[in-house]
């Protein structure tokens, strides 16, 4: 519980990944990918229930093996390529016959996030905060990035203000890392999903725990990071 209100974590895991088939139950470091998120959530001091939303019985079986709750299979209209994460979470909230004060979205594709990351993010809520989302430093400054014109000339690629500067002299930028999204349930439902406003705060996470697995390259990066986590910490 958090501030006397129950906390529900939702881990969405559909079975139809196109770029990395079967990724949610692919073995990483000796256990299925989804197990990392389930175990991190189950160890949280704040989270009361851990629900896995899936359309796949194989994923459901693995989730239950790691003590995740799968009270129902996701309907087909929420299982396709166009289904939104917001729709999936709202469906869970509609189906669960229990009142919760906070909803936590944990993507199974962020296996290196720790229980401490989750709990520190949740602990940052106060009465004025409606949501907290995880971010990490950008690997490369967006000031070094731009679109290319058709002729691929570089005349306007950089702003004049950054020409000749070293990367360490530029402002530090952050990006969403997709690992943790937490909102007060009433605000989440009112906004029909994740939203950003002055009442939503960022929680910083380190790059080494911000791997987001979308492709086989990401998966191998996660393997290397996992094997060397002690050195990175």
C-alpha positions as CSV (number, residue, x, y, z in Angstrom):
1,X,0.0,0.0,0.0
2,X,1.0,3.6,-0.5
3,X,-0.5,6.4,1.6
4,X,-3.1,3.9,2.8
5,X,-4.2,3.1,-0.7
6,X,-3.7,-0.2,-2.5
7,X,-1.3,-0.4,-5.5
8,X,-1.8,-2.7,-8.5
9,X,0.9,-3.4,-11.0
10,X,0.1,-4.4,-14.5
11,X,2.5,-6.2,-16.8
12,X,1.2,-6.3,-20.4
13,X,2.5,-9.2,-22.5
14,X,0.9,-10.1,-25.7
15,X,1.9,-13.2,-27.7
16,X,2.2,-11.7,-31.2
17,X,5.6,-9.9,-31.2
18,X,6.7,-9.4,-34.8
19,X,10.3,-8.2,-34.5
20,X,11.3,-10.7,-31.8
21,X,8.8,-13.6,-31.8
22,X,8.2,-15.1,-28.3
23,X,10.3,-12.5,-26.6
24,X,8.2,-12.2,-23.5
25,X,9.1,-15.8,-22.5
26,X,12.5,-16.0,-24.1
27,X,15.2,-17.1,-21.7
28,X,17.3,-14.3,-20.3
29,X,19.9,-15.0,-17.6
30,X,18.3,-18.4,-16.8
31,X,14.6,-17.4,-16.6
32,X,11.9,-16.1,-19.0
33,X,12.0,-12.4,-19.8
34,X,8.7,-11.7,-18.1
35,X,9.8,-13.3,-14.9
36,X,12.2,-10.4,-14.2
37,X,9.4,-7.9,-14.0
38,X,7.1,-10.2,-12.0
39,X,9.8,-10.9,-9.4
40,X,10.8,-7.2,-9.1
41,X,7.1,-6.2,-8.6
42,X,6.5,-9.0,-6.1
43,X,9.3,-7.8,-3.9
44,X,8.0,-4.2,-3.8
45,X,7.1,-2.9,-0.4
46,X,4.2,-1.0,-1.9
47,X,2.6,-3.2,-4.6
48,X,-0.3,-5.3,-3.4
49,X,-1.2,-7.3,-6.6
50,X,0.7,-8.1,-9.8
51,X,-1.5,-8.7,-12.8
52,X,-0.3,-10.0,-16.1
53,X,-2.5,-9.0,-19.1
54,X,-1.9,-11.4,-22.0
55,X,-3.8,-13.1,-24.8
56,X,-1.4,-16.1,-24.9
57,X,-1.8,-19.2,-22.7
58,X,1.9,-20.0,-22.9
59,X,2.7,-16.6,-21.4
60,X,0.0,-17.0,-18.8
61,X,1.4,-20.4,-17.8
62,X,4.9,-18.9,-17.4
63,X,3.6,-15.9,-15.4
64,X,1.7,-18.1,-13.0
65,X,4.8,-20.2,-12.5
66,X,6.5,-17.1,-11.2
67,X,3.6,-16.2,-8.9
68,X,2.0,-13.6,-11.2
69,X,-1.8,-13.4,-11.4
70,X,-3.5,-14.0,-14.7
71,X,-7.2,-13.8,-13.8
72,X,-8.3,-13.7,-17.4
73,X,-6.9,-13.7,-21.0
74,X,-7.0,-10.5,-22.8
75,X,-9.8,-10.2,-25.5
76,X,-8.8,-10.3,-29.1
77,X,-9.6,-6.7,-29.7
78,X,-6.8,-5.8,-27.3
79,X,-4.3,-8.3,-28.7
80,X,-3.6,-7.0,-32.1
81,X,-0.8,-4.7,-33.4
82,X,-3.0,-1.6,-33.0
83,X,-4.1,-2.3,-29.4
84,X,-2.9,0.4,-27.0
85,X,-1.3,-0.1,-23.7
86,X,-3.7,2.4,-22.2
87,X,-6.6,0.3,-23.4
88,X,-5.1,-2.8,-21.9
89,X,-4.7,-1.2,-18.5
90,X,-8.2,0.3,-18.5
91,X,-9.5,-3.2,-19.3
92,X,-7.7,-4.6,-16.3
93,X,-9.1,-1.9,-14.0
94,X,-12.6,-2.7,-15.3
95,X,-12.2,-6.4,-14.8
96,X,-10.7,-6.4,-11.3
97,X,-13.3,-6.4,-8.6
98,X,-11.2,-4.4,-6.1
99,X,-10.5,-0.8,-5.5
100,X,-7.0,0.6,-6.0
101,X,-5.5,4.0,-5.4
102,X,-2.4,3.6,-7.7
103,X,-1.7,1.8,-11.0
104,X,1.9,0.8,-12.0
105,X,2.7,-0.2,-15.5
106,X,5.8,-2.4,-15.8
107,X,6.8,-3.3,-19.4
108,X,8.2,-6.9,-19.5
109,X,10.8,-5.6,-22.0
110,X,12.6,-3.7,-19.2
111,X,14.1,-6.6,-17.3
112,X,17.0,-4.8,-15.7
113,X,14.8,-2.4,-13.6
114,X,15.1,-3.3,-9.9
115,X,12.6,-3.4,-7.1
116,X,14.5,-0.4,-5.6
117,X,13.8,1.5,-8.8
118,X,10.1,0.7,-8.5
119,X,9.9,1.6,-4.8
120,X,11.9,4.8,-5.1
121,X,9.6,6.0,-7.9
122,X,6.5,5.2,-5.9
123,X,7.9,6.8,-2.8
124,X,8.2,10.1,-4.7
125,X,4.4,10.6,-4.9
126,X,3.0,13.3,-2.8
127,X,-0.5,14.8,-2.5
128,X,0.1,17.1,-5.5
129,X,1.5,14.4,-7.8
130,X,-0.8,12.5,-10.1
131,X,1.8,10.4,-11.8
132,X,5.5,9.5,-12.0
133,X,7.4,8.1,-15.0
134,X,10.9,6.8,-15.3
135,X,13.5,8.5,-17.5
136,X,17.2,8.1,-18.1
137,X,20.0,10.3,-19.5
138,X,20.1,10.4,-23.3
139,X,23.1,8.3,-24.6
140,X,23.8,11.1,-27.1
141,X,22.7,14.7,-26.9
142,X,19.6,15.4,-29.2
143,X,21.4,18.7,-30.0
144,X,23.7,16.5,-32.2
145,X,20.8,15.1,-34.1
146,X,18.6,16.4,-36.9
147,X,16.7,15.3,-40.0
148,X,18.5,15.3,-43.3
149,X,17.5,17.3,-46.4
150,X,17.2,15.5,-49.7
151,X,20.7,16.6,-50.8
152,X,22.1,15.4,-47.4
153,X,24.0,18.7,-46.9
154,X,25.1,19.6,-43.3
155,X,24.8,23.4,-43.5
156,X,21.9,23.5,-41.0
157,X,22.4,20.2,-39.2
158,X,23.6,21.8,-35.9
159,X,22.4,24.9,-34.1
160,X,25.0,27.6,-34.1
161,X,25.0,27.4,-30.3
162,X,26.5,23.9,-30.2
163,X,29.1,24.1,-33.1
164,X,32.6,23.5,-31.7
165,X,31.3,22.5,-28.2
166,X,32.2,19.2,-26.5
167,X,29.4,16.9,-25.6
168,X,30.2,17.3,-21.9
169,X,29.7,21.0,-22.2
170,X,26.1,20.6,-23.4
171,X,23.0,20.4,-21.2
172,X,22.1,17.0,-19.9
173,X,19.0,15.7,-21.7
174,X,16.7,12.9,-20.5
175,X,14.4,10.5,-22.4
176,X,11.6,8.2,-21.4
177,X,13.0,4.7,-20.8
178,X,9.7,2.9,-20.9
179,X,10.4,1.0,-17.7
180,X,7.9,2.3,-15.1
181,X,4.8,4.4,-15.3
182,X,2.8,5.0,-12.1
183,X,-0.4,7.0,-11.8
184,X,-3.2,7.6,-9.3
185,X,-6.0,5.5,-10.6
186,X,-8.6,8.3,-10.6
187,X,-6.4,10.5,-12.7
188,X,-5.4,7.7,-15.1
189,X,-9.1,6.8,-15.7
190,X,-10.1,10.4,-16.1
191,X,-7.4,11.0,-18.7
192,X,-8.1,7.6,-20.4
193,X,-4.5,6.5,-19.9
194,X,-1.0,7.8,-19.5
195,X,-0.7,11.6,-19.6
196,X,1.9,14.3,-19.0
197,X,1.3,17.5,-17.1
198,X,2.8,19.7,-14.4
199,X,1.4,17.1,-11.9
200,X,3.4,14.3,-13.4
201,X,7.0,14.0,-12.3
202,X,10.1,12.2,-13.7
203,X,12.1,9.6,-11.8
204,X,15.7,9.2,-13.0
205,X,17.1,5.8,-13.6
206,X,20.6,4.9,-14.8
207,X,21.2,3.9,-18.4
208,X,22.5,0.5,-17.3
209,X,19.1,-0.4,-16.0
210,X,17.1,1.2,-18.8
211,X,17.5,-1.4,-21.6
212,X,14.2,-1.8,-23.5
213,X,14.1,-5.0,-25.5
214,X,12.5,-4.7,-28.9
215,X,14.9,-6.5,-31.2
216,X,17.4,-9.4,-31.0
217,X,20.2,-6.8,-30.7
218,X,18.5,-5.3,-27.7
219,X,18.2,-8.8,-26.2
220,X,21.9,-9.5,-26.6
221,X,22.7,-6.1,-25.1
222,X,20.5,-7.0,-22.0
223,X,22.4,-10.3,-21.7
224,X,25.8,-8.5,-21.7
225,X,24.5,-5.9,-19.2
226,X,23.1,-8.5,-16.9
227,X,26.4,-10.5,-16.9
228,X,28.3,-7.3,-16.0
229,X,25.8,-5.6,-13.7
230,X,28.1,-5.9,-10.6
231,X,30.8,-4.0,-12.5
232,X,28.4,-1.4,-13.7
233,X,27.0,-0.8,-10.2
